[in-house]
Amino acid sequence: MKHSVKFITAAALAVSASMALAQSAVSGSGTSPVPSAKTLLKNAEAKAAKEHKSVFLIFHASWCIWCHRMDALLADPTLAPIFKKNFVVVHIDGMESKPNQGLENAGWQTMLTTYKGVNMGIPYWLFLSPKGKVLATCLSPNDLDKNGKMTNMGFPDKTQPADEDYFISDLKRAGAKISESDAVAIKNYLAGLSY
């Protein structure tokens, strides 16, 4: 157990560092100031249009373990090519604790509200066309609240096979060319996680 916690922590730190580099590539800036949420999304949509991809928009925070698990899934050497081939991934940072509020992208609250993610938890993600049309979201019919309203799946939980299937179908709804072997690779990755 100690090894898997150390591995997840090391992986989360490595993913955070690579995510910062990727974010600066999308934002067009090398360092600070932290770009606004609007700038990040605008740049991701432009890149997606140029590369004929969809945008994978993820709201996250540095303290969120499920967000780090999503980042690790996207960075996994077997899975990364699937996501890179189909999506421009953009992270919008918000909901940070006081010491890390400088990481937040200005305007994240407005954007999260626009995409109906308020009080839904993180990671909160959706897929957009390069023109900003919502193609698919993490709001899953498999995760209903007591009033029957769809809630945020967040990270596809291996204990909920329906979440895994819904995540893969969301990828397809977003225009990803996901083969059966890609779907199996995603499910195998999720099955291999220890938490």
Summary of the structure (lengths in Angstrom):
residues: 195
radius of gyration: 15.9
end to end distance: 9.0
largest distance: 45.5
contacts: 582
relative contact order: 0.15
helix: 50%
strand: 16%
